[in-house]
Each structure stands twice: as structure tokens, then as C-alpha cells.
Amino acid sequence: MKEACGVVGVVTPGRDAAWSCYDALYALQHRGQESAGMAAYQDGRITVTKDNGLVSHVFADAALSALGGELVIGHTRYSTSGSANWTAAQPVYRSAGSAGFALAHNGNLTNTAALAAAAGLETSHYLSDSDLVAELLAREIERGATLPAALAEVLARAEGAFSMVVLEAGALHAVRDPHGFRPLCLGRLGPPEAPTGWVAASESPALDVVGATLVREVEPGEMVTITASGVTTTRLLAPAAGPQRLCIFEFVYFARPDAYLLGHQVHSARRRMGERLAHAAPVAADLVMGVPDSGVPAAEGYAQASGIPFGHGLVKNRYIGRTFIAPDPAQRAAGVRRKLNALRETITGRRLVVVDDSIVRGTTTRALVAMLREAGAAEVHLRISSPPFAWPCYYGIDTPTRDELLAARYDLAGMRDFIGCDSLAFISLADLRDAVGLAEGCCDACLTGEYPAPIPVTLDGARGRW
């Protein structure tokens, strides 16, 4: 399960925006660790700098100093479609228009083959759905359309998830899909009566780090346009029927704990998940511990509600990437030991409640339980702050196929036996929604199989992975 990407757009009239964009990307590094990039507009041209690696590796001081300009967009990437090599890094650039345009995208389109076929293009020629969208936009512009008009035309035919920032001569556009699958918010630099700049970003901590104030979230189907003169909004696409469908895993796992989504702070929601787990799945134990990082707030909530002491039983190596992106089970299991190490004096002889955010394939969880038993745990009771993950996501999270998902292969007892824990319990969907504070308003297709937007199908008509 790879995360969605992170996008940023910064407009600071009268001063260079690249350093602010760099800081904002740093705050979104958890959303993508394969590559990073920026595109800046200055003196009638757009300059793009991007490379594989972390934000700090791609942008040395010299590279940032060379990226002048009052309008800058940025991107951190995990590959949910296309290649993970350098050429697929974003922002994507096309030369159409007076200065061309650059695009940074978070999400995943589900009808790229149909979009390409309608334009007489081969999907294999494009490295990602972002690259394909850029090509379709360029064709519209070459026919005489403005960039906003091209966005309206192309995105009206797109299906799936997209939150994107698009840069052209003198303007930055932030656009969100009609369902609102992936987050996107707007922030203001300076006081309300005299703003000194504007920021659009995937998560609110990217605003905090540059000193911007969260104004609001970009609405599903809305386009926010930022220039040196200020902000205007356009209803670019008709919103989908019903409430917006922000991915519920943004609350469970993906978003930073200090982020605000739909008016709710993520850290508080995760604590409430643990509290509800404690009431629904109690167990006699000596210590509650969380799996760093997103399992810790839920563990604190479980401890608070159960009265069992909370403690830290695992130390995380902060320089190791996400273990679930390793290509095979043996490497994923080895990745657990590189990333986490047990505190033996805390664990030995104790009955543990171990709180984690999710179980996908189950191989990393099984390795974690084995590690705790080797460290001397008397019992390991696993509590998960999301319901069983049983369906693939097609809207911006690169999940395994259904037959690789543990919850699609086993019942609760089978999952417990596979993992090797003494007991296993998941939060219910009703309790998760209650903890988040949204009875409706989230996409939970990976938990229910109920997809709010069209998804790819295999030739036999069954749901399949694109």
C-alpha cells in the first residue's frame, strides 16, 4: 500500500517562492519518497527541477537559489501508476501556451485507456496518468483554448481521483475532482485585509511550516486560481451527488497527525479510534503499545479508555522508508527489523496490547509479532484501528490485488493464525466513522468494496487492478 503523493503551490508577489515551496514539500515528505520536484515561473518562462530521492536530496541550496519566481508548484511522489524512474517524476511540463505549463498531480485516474484511445494515443507512450493529462491539455491549448478551458474540457472526461496544481504564465490553478477523494487546502500568508501570498497544499501542516493560515479546503469540482492580484474561484466541474468522498485512510494512516481534514484534527480522531477499540475489544493485559507512528495515538486512546498503562515497546529507525513497499514477503519482513526494534526490558514477561493502523498483506504484521515474542512478550493481543482491508483502492493508493489482501483470503480466526498473535480485533466501520466524526463524507471502498466512482474492469468483467 503506497501513499498518495503530495502537491504544493505557492504565490508570493514581490519575492521568490521556491524556499517556501521547499519547506512545504518537506512537510509533505511522508506522502511520497520516490522523487521530488518543483516548477517556477519567472521572466516569461517556466523552469522545472526534479529528481529521484527525498526533498532534501533533490534541492540543495544552489538549486533553490536558481529557482527564482513568485509562482512555484511542487510535488513529492509515490508511483500509483506508471513508472517509478526519473522520467516519471513530477511536475510534468508541456510547452503549449505562452510559457508552457507544469502540472503536479495527487491521485489516480481510472479511465486512462479510454482517454488515450479517444485522442488516438497509445497509453504505453505515457509514463503516468499525469503525463497523459498534460498531453491532452496541451492539445486543447494548441487548438486555441486557454488553460482553464482546457482543464474544464479534459477533466470533465476524467474518472477517478485528482487533486492537482497547475502552473502557467502568471497564474497557478488548484483543482480537485468532483468526489474530493484526495485532500487539497488553501492557505493565506499575511493578514486577511492585506494578504502577502497564497498557498495550496495537500495537507494543512504544509501551510503551518511557511506561516500560512488555513482558509479552507478546496471544494470537490472547484478550481482556485491564484495570481499576483489575489484569488478567484470557479466551479470547474459539477460535484458528484452526495457528500464528498475523502479517503478515510487519510485519517487512519496517510495524513500527518497535526493535519486538519474536513474540520477534524487527525491526531484526535486516531485517539478516538483507540478508545472505541478498547470498549469493543477489551482484553486483560499489562501494557498498551502502539506501532510507530500512526498506531501510537490510537494506542494512547486504548490505554486511556481501558485503564491499562501505555508504554513504548518499539523504537523506530527514522531513516528507513515504508516497509510495505518492498517487492516480496521476505524483504518486507526484513524491512520490519530494519525499521523497528523491540525494547526488551519493557516487553519481557508482559501481556501486550499492540495497536496498529491496518493490516494489508499481513507479512509485516506477522514479522512484528514474531519480533515481540522473541523479545519475551508473554502474550500479544493485536488491535487494529481500521476495519479489515479487503478491497483494492483505485483512487490514488497503490494497493495489492484482492487475492494478496489478507482479509480477502481469511476470516478473523485465519488472520489471527497467519499472524501468530494471541487475539486479533479490528475497529468496526461504524466506530471508525464515529471516531472520525463523519457519518458520511468519506470513501471507504477498500473496506466495503463499494466504489463511488467507476473503476477498471478485467476482460471477464470482474473488478481488476489497472
Buried (B, 14 or more C-beta within 10 A) or exposed (E): BBBBBBBBBBBBBEEBBBBBBBBBBBBBBBBBBBBBBBBBBBEEEBBBBBBBBBBEEBBEEEBBEEBBBBBBBBBBBBBBBBEBEEEBBBBBBBEBBEBBBBBBBBBBBBBBBBBBEEEEBEBEEBBBBBBBBBBBBBBBBEEEBEBBBBBBBBBEEBBBBBBBBBBBBBBBBBBBBBBBBBBBBBBBBBEEEEBBBBBBBBBBBBBBBBBBBBBEBBBBBBBBBBBEEEBEEBEBBEBBEEBBBBBBBBBBBBBBBEBBBBEBBBBBBBBBBBBBBBEBBBBEBBBBBBBBBBBBBBBBBBBBBBEBEBBBBBEBEEEEEBBBBBEEBEEBBBBBBBBBBBBEEBBEEBBBBBBBBBBBBBBBBBBBBBBBBEBBBBBBBBBBBBBBBBBBBBBBBBBBEBEBBBBBBBEEEEBBEBBBBBBBBBBBBEBBBBBBBBEEBBBBBBBEEEBBBEBBEEEEEEBBBB
